[in-house]
């Protein structure tokens, strides 16, 4: 047995930019749509200074529930086009859910002296979001299993 040739460098293959352009385009388009929907929710349900940021909380929980349903459908049921997941999963739902706003809201609550609200928000958001995605995926699988002959 001979030792591997260590003189030749291993150069990872990169996908051509042309093949990634449609993915980038659909993520950008979906992200714009999702962010617009999230912004509309925040306009309709504005947060009050020092209060629990309910709009951001429920946007994140609802978005995670939809992610749970979506991932089951596109992996277990539907052979989706290669751009569906980046458009809807990464783009629309990534733009709709807003964990950056969750971080800003938390920081703002701490900065204004609303420590209890900030801690409750910090704990409740990821717990509710993870529960939502898990329950939605579980429920979707159950519903789909019942529909099979």
Secondary structure as GFF3:
##gff-version 3
##sequence-region A 1 149
A	DSSP	alpha_helix	17	44	.	.	.	ID=ss1
A	DSSP	alpha_helix	54	72	.	.	.	ID=ss2
A	DSSP	pi_helix	73	77	.	.	.	ID=ss3
A	DSSP	alpha_helix	84	84	.	.	.	ID=ss4
A	DSSP	pi_helix	85	92	.	.	.	ID=ss5
A	DSSP	alpha_helix	93	96	.	.	.	ID=ss6
A	DSSP	alpha_helix	99	111	.	.	.	ID=ss7
A	DSSP	alpha_helix	115	147	.	.	.	ID=ss8
###
